[in-house]
Amino acid sequence: MMSNLTELTVAAIRKGVADGDFTAVEVAEAFNGNVAAADALNAFIVATPEKAIAAAEAVDAKRAKGESLGKMGGVPIGMKDLFATDGVQTTAASHMLEGFVPQYESTVSQKLWDAGAGMLGKLNLDQFAMGSSNETSYFGNVISPWRRNDANGVPGNAALAPGGSSGGSSSAIAARLCPAATGTDTGGSIRQPAAFTGITGIKPTYGRCSRWGVVAFASSLDQAGPMARDVTDCAIMLEAMAGFDPKDSTSLDMPVPAWEAGLNPDMKGKKVGIPREYRMDGMDDEIAKSWDDGIAWLKDAGAQVVDISLPHTKYALPAYYIIAPAEASSNLARYDGVRYGLRDLPEGAGLQDMYAATRADGFGAEVKRRIMIGTYVLSAGFYDAYYNQAQRVRALIARDFEQAFEQCDVILAPTCPSAAFALGDKTSDPLSMYLNDVFAVPASLAGLPAMSVPAGLNSEGLPLGLQIIGRAFDEQGVLNAGLAIEQRAGFTAKPEKWW
């Protein structure tokens, strides 16, 4: 058996299992071992080693019979704890759902199991997917496996944010606890954590992956997607995850393209748009340099670079932080202590007292903040002034992109305004935390496919990500531009093991 199975990509694991170089069970055991030894990262809420082994045994049995192993055959993955998993606790990292064990499987996770993947466990996240640093989980902060170097290049020991809300996913992949994981992206929650931890993640076009069985945050924005070590792995996993689902009214009734087979890093004849509004005052010099590197790499791949304008960019963040909390306040109304999840019933309490006690105890501070904002902007006197206005701005942002895509095929921008920050750095100031999403939110509001690929390390030894945004339904164009960058960036850095 190879000793370094946990260093392999999804594509390499799949091929090795199919070729008989090693068994799926050996792969599952290797990753189970890494998960068990990494408590310090707090990436998993629940580990399910037996699920990973059972799925692996099924794949090995199929291989013995000469049957097809599936697109993810023999690959164990992490499942963000926002996806309902039959018979396994699903909490959305909240006290509200602690102990909730669904009797059904989300569409996306079922598709992955059907494709031959196995589950290593349920990954930690920001509570109800609300956060950009993985500091709002009821089950404690997720720690990034990366460490920041001082001016002399000596690694510090400050605990860094793995990004959010899919921080358990990003931390686990970067630390080799799993080769890939599911994420969800409402305003950057796949792309920002991917950038912070030096991995790759794609938010597909809104509707490409079913939302059925995924705990809802903001229904008009939420979209599941894959997170993995490289672009090819994301293409493989997205193919397994995507597809029409009649149980989700927003699901796209379109065939799933052969993204993996279509991968091509040749950008000849393609135009790459550079949005001038993203060059912000006081922009981090190293972020600006990595963006320039990305432009040079895509030119080297044969692309023509064009200047574009997305004039309503500055309104994207304010619009998002009205629309998303509004939808959250509506979605989270179902957690009332009546049907499932937490129930706090003080002695002699009536129904209203039970609602109040349950919600006070079950929701964390950030979730309460967003419910309050959302309820306020939806209230009678303010609905037009805030919510309707934000929806109009959203339409303008979508139109900006449509007009930009008349001049270019994909758009290149930074994923985040900074590298990973230390845990605790931004918790006292929600606005500085929300500003993390400044480059990610516009594509979410417009429902467009967008991915983050690692571009290199900054002077502190931390990863920086580049973001590619594509036209609706053009995941292939996004993946191909990502592959062109990946091949030229040559990013192979991984965190030094300290956990």
N, C-alpha and C positions, 0 to 999 in steps of 0.2 A: 504493500500500500504506500502511496506517496504521502510524505509527512506534511507537505505544505498544501493540502487540499483547500484550506481556508483562504489561500492567496489566489485561488482561481476565480475567473469571471463566470457569469451565468453560461455564456457560450462554451467556455472550456469545460465546465462541469457537465453540461449536457452532452458534449461530444465524448468526453472521457467515459461517462456512464454508458453511452450508446456503443462505444468501441470496446468496452470491456476492460479499459485500463484500470478501473476501480469500480466498486459497487456504489449504488446510491446510498446504501446503509452506511458505508464507510464515510461518505461525504456528510451525511446527517450526524453521525457520531462525532466527527471532527468539529462541526459547527456547534453542536450541543455542548461540547467541552468548552469551547470559547465563551458561549453564553453563560455557562455555569461559573466561569472564572472571572466574570466581568461585573460583579455586583457594584463596584465602585462607580461605574458609569451610570447606573440606574436607568438603562435604556429600555429594559423590559418591565412591564407591570406583572405579567404572568409568562413563565416559560412553559412550553408544551413539548418537551423532548420526545414523549411517547407518540405525539402526532407526527413529528418529523420522521421518526423511525418507521411508523406504520405506512406512511406515504412512500417512503424509500423502499420498503419491502415489497410494496405493490408494484413499483417500477421495476425492481430487480426480477420479480416473478414474470412480468410482461416480457422483459428482455429474454429470459430463459425460454419463453414460448415463441420468441421471434415476432412479438407484436409491436406495434408502434408505441413509442414512449411518450409522445406528446411534445408540444412546443417547449414546455418547462420540465421535461422528464428528468427526474432525479435532482432537481434544484430545490434546496430548502430555503425558505424566505421568512422575513419578519412581516407581521401584519399589524399595521397601525391600529391601535385600540379604539378606532372609530367605526371599524367594520364589524358588523354582527357576525359572530362565529358560533355555529350550532354547538351547544354543550360546553362552551368556553366563555368565562366571564368577559363581558364587554362593558367598559365603564366610561369611555370618552374622558378618562383621567379625572373623573369627578367623584365626589362623595355621594352625589345624587344617585348614581348608577352603580355604586360599589356593591358587588354581590349579584348584579343582574346577569343571568345566564340565558341568552336567547335560545329559543327552540327552532331557530331557522338560520340560514346562511345568507350573507349578502351576495348579490349577483356577482360582483367583482371577485370576491374570495372564492366563490364556487367555480367560476371560470378558471381561476388559477389552479385549484385542486384538480379540476377536470383535465387541465393541461399537463398534469404530472408533478406540480410543485407540492412541497410539504411545508407545514407550519412549525417554525421554531418557537414561536410565542407571540404575545400581544405587546406591541411597542408603546412606550410612554409618549405623551404628547402634552401640549398646552391644553388645559381643561376646556372641553367642548371645542377644541381647535382654535381657541381665542388666545393668541399671543405670538410673539416673534422671537422668544428666547428660551422656551420650555421651562419657564419659572412659575407657571400658574397651575401645574398639575397637583392634584390632591395627593398623589403618590410621591411627591418630591421632585426636585429639579433633575433634569438629565444633564450630565456633564459631557462636554466635548472631549474626545480623546486627544485633541491637539493641545499644545502648550505654547505660550507666547515667549519668544526670546527677548532678552534685554539688549541694550545697545552693543554689548560685547558678544552677543550670540549665545548667551547662556540661557537655557530654558528656565522660565519661571514656574511657579506652582499655583498661580491663580487659576481657579476653575473658570473655564470659558463656556459661553453659550454655544450650543450646537445649532442654534437657529430654531425657528418655530413656525407653525405648530408641529411639523413633523420632525421634531428634534430627536426622538427615540430612534426613528428610522435613519436619520443622517448619521448619528453617533454610532449606531450599530454597524452600519455599512463601512464607515471609515475605520472602525476598530476591528473589522473582519469577524464580527459576530454573526453576520449573514451576508451573502453575496448580493442580495437585493431586497427591497422591501416596498410595500405599498405606502403611498403618501396621499394626502388630499391637499388641494390648493384652492383657497377661497380668495386670497389677496397676496399670494406669494409663498404659501406654506409648504410647497415642494421646492421651489427655486431658491429661496433665501437659505434654508438649512443646507441644501446641496452646496451652495456657494461657500458657506461658513466652514464646511467640513471636507472640501476638496473632492466631492463626488458629483455625479450627474443626475439630473432629474428633469422630467418633462411634465408640464401641465398640458393635457391635450385640449382640443377644441371642446367648448362646453357641450355636453350631451354625448360625447364620444364614449365615455364609460358610465355605466348605470349608477345612479345614486341610491338605488333600492337597497335597504339594509345598511346604509351608512348614516350614522347619527348626524342629523342636520344641524348646520350652523346658519348659513345664509343660502337658501335654496337656489337663488338665481345666479349664484357665483360658484358654489361648491363643485369641484371636479376632482375625481380620483386620478392618480397617475403613478407611474413607476419611478423608483429611485434606485440607482445601481452605480457600479464603478465606472462604466463607460457608456458611450452612445449606443453601441451595438446591443448591449444588455438591455438598455431602455427600450429599444425597438422591439426586441424579442418579447419582453414582458408586456409592453403596451398591446402588442398583437393578441396576447392571451387574455388581457383584461377587457379590451374594447368590444363593442358590439351592441346591437339593438336589444332593448329590454322592454317588452310591453308593460312591465310593472312600474316603469318610470316614465311619466308623461313628457319629460323633457329629453328623453333618449333619442338619439339620431337614428332614423331608420335608413341606414346606409351600410353597404358592405364594408368589412374591415380590410383596408389595403394591406398588401404584403410589404410592410415597412422594412423588415429585415432584408429581404431579397432586393429591395429597391435602394439600399444604402449606396451612396456614391458621393465621394468628397470633391468631385470635380465641379467647380463653380463657374466654369466658362459659360458666358452668355447670361449669367445671373447678375442682378443688381442688388446691392446691399445698401439699405437706407440708414443714415446716421442722423437721429433726431436732435436738432440743435437745442431743443428745450431741455434735454437731459444733461447738457453741460452746465451744471449749476454753479452758482457763485460759491466759492470756498470748498469746491470739490476736493476730496482727498487726492493728493498728487499721484499716489500709487494706483488708485482706482483709475484715474485719468490715463496713466501710462499703460495699464493693462488693456484699457479700451483701445488705445492707439496700437498696441501689439495685435489685438484682435482684428483691427482694420487691415493691418499689414498682412496678417496671415490669410485673410479672405481674398485680398488682392493677389497674393501669391498663389492661391488656389484657382485664380482666373476670374474672380468677380470684379465687377465695376462698382466703385463706391460712389453713392450720390447723397447729397445733403437733402434732408427732408424736414418738414415742420409738423409737429403735433401740438398745435397752438393751445389746446385745452388741458395740456398735461398738468399745469399747476392746480387745476381744480379736481384732479382725479382723487387725490387722497381725501380731501374734505367730502367729496361725494361718496366715496367708499365708506368712510366712517359715519355716514348717515344711513346708507342703504343696508350695509351688513348688520349693524346693530338693530335696525328696524326689523329685518327678517329674523334675526336671532331672538328678539323679544317675543315674536309671534311663535317661532318654532319651540322655544323653551317653555312656553305656557303649558305644554303637556306634562311637565314634571311638577305634579301637584300633590303627590303623596297618596293619590287615590288608586291608580291601577298597578303601578310597578315602581321599582326603585325605592328610594328612601321614604319613610313615613315618620314624621315627628308628631306625636300626639300628646301634648302636655295635658296634665290631669285636669279634667273638667272643661277641656277645650271643645269649641264648636268647629264647624267646617272651615270658616275663615281663619280661625286660629291655627288649624292644622296646616292650611296652605302656607300661611306666613311662617310658621315655625319650620316646616319642611324646606321651604325655599331659602330661608335665612341660613339654615344649617347645611343645605345640600350644595349651594352654589358658592364658588370662591369670589374673591374681591373683583377680579377682572371681569368675570362673567356677570356679576351684579352691575358693574359699571356699564357694561354694554347693554344689558337689559334696560337699565334706567334711561340711557341715551335713546335707545330704540323706542321705548314706550313714550318718551317725551316727544320725539320727532313724528310719531304716529298719532299724537293726541289731537283732539278736535281743532284747537286754535293754531296748531303748528304744522299740520299735515301738508298743506299747500306750500308753506314757506320753506319747509325743509325737505320732506320726503319727495314730493312731486318735483321740486326744483332739482334735487339730486338726480332723479330719474331723467330729467331733461338734459342735465349736464352729461350723464352717462351716454345718452344718445349722441351728443356732440363729440364725445371722446371716440365712440365707435365710428362716427363719420370721419373724424381725423384720420383714423387708421385706414379706412376705405380709400380716402383720397391719397394717402401716402403710398398705398399698395398699387396705385396706378403708375407710380414712378419706380417702384422697387419690388423685389420678390420676397426678401426677408429684411428684418430690421435688427441691427446690432446695438446693444446698450450694455452698461454694467448690470449685474444682477442686484447688487446692494451698494449703498453709499459708503460702506466701510467693511473691513474684515471683522471677524468675530470679536465681540467685546466680552469683558468679564461678567460673570453672573453678579447681579446686584448693581451693576453700573447704571442701568436705566429704569429700574423698577420704581424708583420714587417719582419719575416723571413720565407719565403715560404718553405724552406727546412726542418725546424724544424716541420712545419705543416705537410708536406708530410710524415715525419717519423712516424706519428701516424698510418699509414697504413702498417707498416712493417710486422706485423704478419697476416694481413688480405689479402694482395695482392696476395701471392702465390696461394691460392685456387681459386681466381678470374681468374688468368692467366690460370690455368688448367681447369677452368669450373666446379669445384667440389662443391658438397653441403657442406655447413659449417654453423654452428650456434653458437650464443653466449648465454650463460646462466649465470645468476648472481651467483657469488661465495661467496659473503659476502661484508663487508664494511672494508675500510682501517682505519688507525688511525685518519684520518680527518673526518670519518663518510661518506665517499663517496663509491659508489658501484664499485666493480671490476667484470669483466666478464671472463669466461673461454670459449675457443673456441673448438668445435669439428669439425673435417674435415673428410668427408667420401669419399668412392669411388663414381665415377659417378653413378648416378641413385639410390644410396643407402641412400636416405633421411631417410628411416626407421631406419637404423643403427645409423645415426646421432641423430635422435629424441630420440631413446631408450637410448643412452649414455647420452644425455642431461637430460632425465628424471631421470636416475640413479643419476646424479650429483644434480639435483634439489631436489630430495627427501632427499639427505644427507646434502646438504648445508642448507636446511630449511630457505631459504631467505624470510623474510616477511617484511623487512624494507621498509618504504615509506617516501617520503620527508615530513617534517613538513610544514604545509600550511603557507605561508607568502604572497602569491599573492592575 
